[in-house]
Amino acid sequence: MQTTNTTNKFELEKFQAMAEEWWDPNGKFKPLHMLNPTRLNYIVDQICVEFGKDNRNKEPFNGLRILDIGCGGGLLTEPMRRLGAEVVGVDAVEKNIKVAKIHSEESGLIIDYRVGTTSSLLEQGERFDVILNMEVIEHVNEPSIYAEECFNLLRPNGVMVCSTINRNLKSYILLIIGAEYILRWLPRGTHDWKKFITPKELEEIFNSVAFSCIDKKGFVFNPLSWDWSLSSKDLSANFVMTCKRIS
């Protein structure tokens, strides 16, 4: 979870209350556990293409420095480390970082976990080849400022993968009414529909800070097979965008 002057206390408290359930596949983060294989495959493919890496190698991301913003309990941070990258996981919720540290130690993984934000990383002079910005931007108050901070954290030709939720009637029905009220996958109030961002809006935000958007896909849930897949055409609910810092 990311917080600076771009977020509010209410958003922080929501995730703090759920922190200890990060690694429970049937707990409050069940939707993320279900989505994780699909988004992980997308991330790996994008990084391999942009940096000329071969994911058939044992540690294809060796030599890359990756930042996982709003890392939570480390659901994406740990796979990045297993793929050979030097990884920093940052989250503003201290309980999330404690959970992530314990789990990574139990898994025998060396990961640099920190309580912090994009602002604090900039103050420390940090730079990265890749930024994972997954399900964070819809929780910030100033997406443009946040995007600029992410841009400044990337090295020239660095890549950012950002996923969020489209703002339309479908997303309201599926993710607010369905996930929070009917299926109760998430506590009520986890998402604020008004803060969801359309693909066009997100691309405009990134273009305004000199990102070049190089790919976008939708994450589509199939209620019959009960799984997720990628779509080049359907960005109507969850979607992901890859951007590049062109120096």
N, C-alpha and C positions, 0 to 999 in steps of 0.2 A: 504494500500500500504506500502510495506517494503522498506526502503532505508537506507543504510550505505555505506561503501566502496564497498559493493556488488552490488549496483545499480547505475544508472546514472540519471542525472538531467532531461533528456528527458522523461524517464519513469515517473518520479514524476510529471512533468508538464502536461502530458496527463491526468492523473487522477484528478489533481487539477482542470482542465478545466471542468470536468464532475461532480464534487462533489455535486452540489446542486440538481442533478436529481436522487439521490440514491433511494428515495422512490416513484418515479413515475413509475408505472408498464408498462407504454407505452413509457417511455423515453429511454435514452441511455443505461440504465441498464436492458432493457426488457429481454435480454437473461438470466440474472441472476435470475430475478423474475420468469421466466418460469422454470428454472432448480432448483430453491431453494427448493420446496417441496421434490423432489427426493433426493437431496443431504442431506437435513435435516433428512429424514427418514434413510438414510444410516448412518449418524453420530450418531443418537440416538441409532440405533441397535448396532453399534460397541461399543459404550460406555457402554451400558447395558450389553453386553456379557462380556466385559473385566473387569468390576467392579461389576458384579453381581447385577445390578440394574433392577428393574421392572418398565417398562414404563407405566404400568397401574396405578401406584401410582400418586398422584397429583403432587408431586415434586420429581421425582425419582433421580435427580442429586444433591440432598441436601448433602452437605459434600464434594463435588468435587470442585476443583478450576480449571477453564478453561481459557485459553488464546486464543483469536481470533486475529491472526496476519493479518495485512492488512484488518482490519475490515470494512473499508469503512463507509457506513452509518449505519451499524449494522444489516444487513439482517439476519445474523446468530447469532450475539451476543445477540439480544433480545430473540429469542427462547430459547437459553441456560439459560438465566436468568429466564425465565418463568418456566423452568423445575427444578428450584431450585438451580442451581449452583451459586457459587461466580464467577463472570466473569470479566476479564480484556480485554478490546478491545483496541488494539494499531494500530496506523496508522501514517505514516510519513507525510501525507497530513493534515495540520491543518484544512482546510475547511471540510474535511471528518469528523473529530472529532467533529467539531462544529455542523454539521448536525446530527451526531449520538447522541450527548448530547441533543439537542433540541427534537429529536424524542423520546428518551427514557424518558425524563422528561414529555413530553406530554402523554406518555403511562403509566406513573406511575411506571417506573422501575428504580431501583438503580443499575447502572452499572459504573464500574471504567474505564472510557475512558481516554486514554492518547495519546498525540502526542509523538511518539517515534519509536523505532526499537527493534529488538531482542538484539542488542548490548547494548542499553541503559537499557533494562530490566535485562540483566546479570550484568551490573555494579551496579544495585540496589539490587542484590542478590535475585531476584524473582525466584520462582519455582512453577510448576503447575502439576496437575494430567493429564490434557488433553491439547493438542495444536491443534487448527484448523488452518490449513495452506492451505487455499483454493484459487486457482488461483493466487498464489503469486510467486512461485518458477520460473515460466517462465519469470518473469520480473527482476530477479536478475542477476548480472554479474558473481558471484561466487557461484553456487549452493552448492558446497561441503562445503565452509565456512559457508554458511547460514544453511545448514543441521546440521553442528556441533554446531552452536549456538542454534538451536532448541533442539538438544539432551541435551545440558547442561542446558536448561531451564526446562527440565522434571525431576520430581522426579523418583526414582527407580520404575520400572514397570509402568511408565506413558505411555500414548498412544498419538500418533500424527496421525491425519487424514489429508492427503495431496491430493489435486486434482490439475491436470494440463492438458496439451494438448499434445497428441502424435504428433510427427514430421513425417509426410508422405504426400503423394499427396492428400489423402482424407481430411486431416485436412486443407491443403492449400486451397482446393476447397471450403470446407464447411465454414471455419472460417475466411478466409481472403477474398476470392472472394465473397462467399455467404453472410456472416454476415456483412462484412464491405462495399462491393462495390455494391452488388445487393439489398439485403434486407435493408441495411443501419441501422441495429440494433446497430452498433457501429461505431464511427468515424473512418475514414480511418487512418491507422497507429497505432491503439490501440495495435495490436499484431505484434511481430516480429517473423515470422515463423522459422527463424534460431535458435531462443532461445527455441522453443518447445522441449520437452524431451520425449524420448521413454520410455515405461514401464521398459524395461531392463536397460536403463541408470539410471532411477530414483532409481530402486532397488539397483543398484551398488553403487550409491551415498550414499544411506541410510546405506547399509551394511558396507561401508567404515568407517562410524562413529559409528559402533556398534549397529545400529538399527536392530531389527528383524522384517521383513515384514510379517505380519500375514494375510493380506487379500488384494485383489485388484479386482476392478470391473470397467466396462465401463459405462459411461453415454451415452445412445443411444437416439437420437432424431427421432421421427416418424413424417414425414411431412404430413401424412394422418390424424392422430389423433391430430397432433400439440402438442405433449407432450413428456416428457422424461421418460425413464425407465432404470433400472439397468440391466447389462448383465455380466455374468461370463466369456463370451467368446469374446465379441466384445469390445476391448480396442483401437479401431482404431482411435478414435478422442478424446473426453473428457474422462478422466479416473480418478479413485480415488484409493489411497493406504493407508492402515492402518499399522502403524509401532509401535513397542513397545520397550521401553528402558529396556533392560535386564541388571540389575546391577550384 
